[in-house]
Amino acid sequence: MALLMWIWTLWVSVAFASSPEPQELRVRKRLDLTSVAGNIQISPDPASSVVRVAPQTEIWSDACVLHYEETASAIVVRLERSDDISGECEMDFEIVLPPQVDLNIDLAAGDVTLGAMTGSTVVRVDDGAVRGTVKGPLDVYVTNGDIDMKSLSEPAEVRVGSGSIALHYAEAMWGSIRAAAGAGQVFIALPVGSRVRPRLATGWGETQNDLKRSPFAPTRVRARVGSGSIVLSE
């Protein structure tokens, strides 16, 4: 058993003296990426047989420690602040990978831009924005910032503490759309002629539904805002 675990797991932890080189990693079912600060760009490549991770920074800090790990089911990339060296730590990531890989991203500060991934996408951002296009199921939480997603076709659950949410669906969707904002606006657009089962609630603000209501509609929309507005549109 110990030998099998050694075969399936690769662990690298390095504090770099200069900006780290790009890495090519074997494709796994999921990519787990955790970072303290910086922007993240995810680009799908159907022809790719590897996951290419390109860390980028204008000024490298010795306070940064970058970890890579490969297991049987996941690639793990983690950027942390060193416990031994003080200073700022910030790094951008450009990642190219097959579109079917599931994503699990946790970012303290920065923006996440997503290409048309077909696997499940889970993103957590403390301070920043999440934008782009996703073809698979979507689960996003932003504490302070905005969510702006286009060309959606699968169920989504999105939340912001303070900020705006905009979801644009390119195809009719069977399932649930859930959106919540503590303070801000929720805007959801579905294709022309879409029928919905909406449940909209605001503590302070207005709701607007331009879509057809039906108790038998394939799309359920649940949206709530503490302070702000909700709009369902074609």
Secondary structure, DSSP 8 states (H G I E B T S, - for coil): -HHHHHHH-EEEEE--SS----EEEE--SEEEEEESSS-EEEEE-TT-SEEEEEEE-SS--TTEEEEEEE-SSEEEEEEEE-SSS-S----EEEEEE-TTSEEEEEEEES-EEEEEE-S-EEEEEEES-EEEEESS-EEEEEEES-EEEEEE-S-EEEEEEES-EEEEESS---EEEEEEEEES-EEEE--TT-EEEEEEEEEES-EEE-SEE-TT-SEEEEEEEEES-EEEE-
